[in-house]
Amino acid sequence: MNQNLYSEKSKVQKEYYNETADRYDQWHINPPSAKIVDAWNFDNLKSFLKDTQINKSLELGCGTGRLSNALFQISQEVYGVDLSEEVLKIAKEKYPKLKLACSEVINLPYEDNYFDMVIINGSLHHFFAVAKTFKEAHRVLKPGGAFVLLGEPNSEFLKPYNPFFYTWAINRAFSKIFSLIGLNKASKEVIEPDAESYKPWILKKQLNQAGFKVKDFYTYDYFVRSNNKFLLKFYKTHLKLENKTLAKIFPYLGLAIQAFSIKK
């Protein structure tokens, strides 16, 4: 992507999140389904790190800081960057211990080999510069440091041969029925601007090209953003079962991409 197009797209993202900062948590943090998948992802992160010592960690695209603050469970110091000044104001007020900076991810304000872990939680598709983002993450990571991607959209998801698609479609159907009979409140608001999606095998190749060794790579399905208590009772079980079955057989077909890597 050329610099002019990158700048245009980044401007759209920045303006959108500045304008909607007061609704960020309502859309991205507070939905019960989001809380369940966040907890599941964090368990997987801790399992990947095991007994690894994490002194300094960095979240790229940290938003209002929920995940960054949770990283204090496994990290002594936590840093975060985001392009939106208004979103960062909320993060600073909520979590004063975080070391936050307004910065582009392709030009990070940190020295080489500084962090033990860099993590991107569902934000890479808003950056529009995958190779440069990976290059910067590699630069600021110490050798052997962890680089983690969580919840990135899969461009290959809506295919008729894809078994993940049908579990998603069934969930959508149930959610629509519950919404029609008043048991589920589905938001029709646009909760994020247009963004990228990825072919998983290409994203994995880009990680290797950037100097990372991919240790674990898989995909999974999101449930529709739902407050329906009946569906949510099965969400964590669904995620675990899917991860042990479909994700093993079809590692590139789920809706959301996960990657756990280390710097070579």
C-alpha positions in Angstrom: 0.0 0.0 0.0 1.4 3.4 -1.0 1.9 6.1 1.6 -0.9 8.4 0.4 -3.5 5.6 0.5 -2.2 4.5 3.9 -2.5 8.1 5.2 -6.0 8.4 3.9 -7.2 5.2 5.5 -5.5 6.0 8.8 -7.2 9.4 8.9 -10.6 7.7 8.4 -9.9 5.3 11.3 -8.6 8.1 13.6 -11.5 10.4 13.0 -14.1 7.6 13.5 -12.7 6.5 16.8 -12.2 10.0 18.0 -15.9 10.7 17.2 -17.2 7.5 18.8 -14.8 7.2 21.8 -17.7 7.6 24.3 -19.3 4.5 22.9 -16.2 2.4 22.5 -16.7 0.3 25.7 -20.4 -0.1 25.0 -19.7 -1.6 21.6 -16.4 -3.5 22.1 -15.9 -4.2 25.8 -19.3 -4.5 27.6 -21.2 -7.0 25.5 -21.4 -10.3 27.4 -20.3 -12.3 24.3 -17.2 -10.0 24.0 -16.3 -10.7 27.7 -16.5 -14.4 27.2 -14.3 -14.5 24.1 -11.9 -12.1 25.8 -11.5 -14.4 28.8 -11.0 -17.4 26.5 -8.4 -15.6 24.5 -6.6 -14.5 27.7 -6.5 -18.1 28.9 -4.9 -19.2 25.6 -2.4 -16.4 25.9 -1.3 -17.5 29.4 -1.1 -21.1 28.2 1.2 -20.0 25.4 3.4 -18.0 27.6 3.5 -20.7 30.4 6.4 -19.8 32.7 7.9 -17.1 30.4 9.0 -14.0 32.3 7.3 -10.9 30.9 8.7 -7.7 32.3 7.6 -5.2 29.6 4.6 -5.7 27.3 3.1 -3.5 24.6 -0.4 -3.6 23.1 -0.8 -2.0 19.6 -4.2 -0.5 19.1 -5.0 -0.6 22.8 -8.3 1.2 22.6 -9.6 2.1 26.1 -7.1 -0.3 27.7 -9.1 -3.3 28.9 -6.6 -5.9 27.6 -3.6 -3.8 28.4 -4.7 -3.5 32.1 -5.4 -7.3 32.2 -1.7 -7.8 31.1 -0.6 -6.7 34.6 -1.5 -10.3 35.6 1.5 -11.5 33.6 3.6 -8.4 33.0 5.5 -6.0 35.3 5.1 -3.0 33.1 2.4 -2.5 30.4 2.6 0.0 27.5 -0.1 0.8 24.9 -0.4 2.8 21.7 -3.4 4.0 19.8 -4.0 6.5 17.0 -7.1 8.0 18.7 -6.4 10.7 21.2 -10.0 10.6 22.5 -10.0 6.8 23.1 -6.6 7.2 24.9 -8.1 9.8 27.2 -10.6 7.2 28.5 -7.8 4.6 28.9 -5.7 7.0 30.9 -8.5 7.9 33.2 -9.6 4.2 33.7 -6.1 2.7 34.1 -3.5 5.3 35.3 -0.8 2.6 35.7 -0.7 2.0 31.9 2.1 3.8 30.0 0.2 5.0 27.0 1.2 6.9 23.8 -0.6 8.3 20.8 1.4 6.8 17.9 1.2 5.1 14.6 2.1 1.4 14.8 4.5 1.7 11.9 6.6 4.2 13.7 6.7 3.3 17.4 8.3 5.6 20.0 10.4 2.9 21.6 14.0 1.7 21.3 15.1 -1.6 19.7 14.8 -4.9 21.7 12.7 -3.2 24.5 9.7 -5.4 25.1 9.2 -9.1 26.1 5.8 -9.2 24.4 3.9 -7.3 21.7 0.2 -8.1 21.3 -2.5 -7.0 18.9 -6.1 -7.8 19.9 -8.5 -7.5 17.0 -6.9 -4.3 15.7 -4.4 -5.2 12.9 -7.2 -5.0 10.3 -7.5 -1.2 11.1 -3.8 -0.5 10.5 -3.6 -1.0 6.7 0.1 -1.8 6.8 0.7 -5.4 7.8 4.3 -5.8 6.7 5.4 -2.5 8.3 3.5 -3.3 11.5 5.2 -6.6 11.8 8.6 -5.0 11.1 8.1 -2.5 13.9 6.9 -5.2 16.3 9.9 -7.2 15.5 12.2 -4.2 16.0 11.0 -3.4 19.5 10.8 -7.0 20.7 13.7 -8.7 22.4 15.1 -11.8 20.8 12.8 -14.7 21.9 10.0 -12.2 22.7 6.4 -13.1 22.1 4.3 -11.6 19.3 0.6 -12.3 19.5 -2.3 -11.7 17.2 -5.9 -12.2 18.4 -9.2 -12.0 16.6 -8.2 -10.9 13.1 -10.9 -11.3 10.4 -10.5 -14.1 7.8 -11.3 -13.1 4.2 -11.9 -16.8 3.4 -14.7 -17.4 5.9 -17.9 -17.0 3.8 -17.3 -20.1 1.6 -19.9 -22.8 1.0 -17.3 -25.5 1.6 -16.4 -24.0 5.0 -17.8 -26.0 8.0 -17.2 -23.0 10.3 -19.6 -20.9 8.1 -22.5 -23.2 9.0 -22.0 -23.0 12.7 -21.9 -19.2 12.3 -25.1 -19.3 10.1 -27.0 -21.4 12.6 -26.1 -18.9 15.4 -27.2 -16.0 13.2 -30.5 -17.8 12.6 -31.1 -18.4 16.3 -30.2 -14.8 17.1 -32.6 -13.5 14.4 -35.4 -15.6 15.8 -34.7 -14.5 19.4 -34.6 -10.9 18.2 -38.0 -11.2 16.5 -39.7 -12.5 19.6 -38.0 -10.0 21.8 -35.5 -12.2 23.6 -32.4 -10.7 22.1 -31.5 -7.1 21.5 -29.4 -6.8 18.3 -27.7 -3.5 17.6 -28.0 -2.1 14.1 -25.3 0.6 14.7 -22.1 0.5 12.7 -19.6 -0.2 15.4 -16.4 0.1 13.3 -15.4 1.6 10.0 -14.4 -0.5 6.9 -11.2 -2.4 7.5 -9.1 -5.2 6.0 -9.4 -9.0 6.2 -6.8 -11.6 5.6 -6.1 -14.9 4.0 -4.7 -16.9 7.0 -2.0 -18.7 5.1 -0.7 -15.4 3.7 -0.8 -13.8 7.1 1.2 -16.7 8.5 3.7 -16.4 5.7 4.1 -12.6 6.4 4.9 -13.4 10.1 7.7 -15.7 9.0 9.0 -13.2 6.5 9.1 -10.6 9.2 11.4 -12.7 11.3 8.9 -14.5 13.6 8.7 -18.2 14.3 5.0 -19.2 14.5 4.4 -21.5 17.4 0.6 -21.8 17.2 -1.8 -20.7 14.5 -5.6 -21.4 14.3 -9.0 -19.8 13.7 -12.3 -19.8 15.5 -15.9 -18.5 15.1 -17.3 -15.5 16.9 -20.9 -15.6 18.1 -23.0 -12.8 16.8 -22.9 -9.9 19.3 -25.7 -11.1 21.5 -27.0 -10.6 25.0 -29.2 -13.7 24.8 -28.5 -15.7 28.0 -29.4 -19.0 26.5 -26.8 -18.8 23.7 -24.2 -17.3 26.0 -24.4 -20.3 28.4 -22.9 -22.5 25.6 -20.4 -20.0 24.2 -17.3 -21.0 26.2 -18.0 -24.7 25.7 -18.5 -24.0 21.9 -15.1 -22.2 21.7 -13.3 -25.0 23.5 -14.9 -27.8 21.5 -14.4 -26.0 18.2 -10.7 -25.4 19.1 -10.2 -29.1 19.7 -12.0 -30.3 16.6 -12.7 -28.1 13.6 -9.7 -25.8 14.3 -7.4 -28.8 14.2 -8.8 -30.2 11.0 -9.4 -26.8 9.2 -6.9 -24.4 10.7 -7.5 -21.7 8.1 -11.3 -21.6 7.8 -12.6 -20.0 11.0 -13.9 -16.4 11.1 -11.2 -15.1 13.4 -7.4 -15.6 13.1 -5.1 -16.3 16.1 -1.3 -16.4 15.9 1.3 -17.0 18.7 4.8 -16.3 17.6 8.3 -15.6 18.9 11.0 -13.3 17.5 13.8 -15.4 16.0 
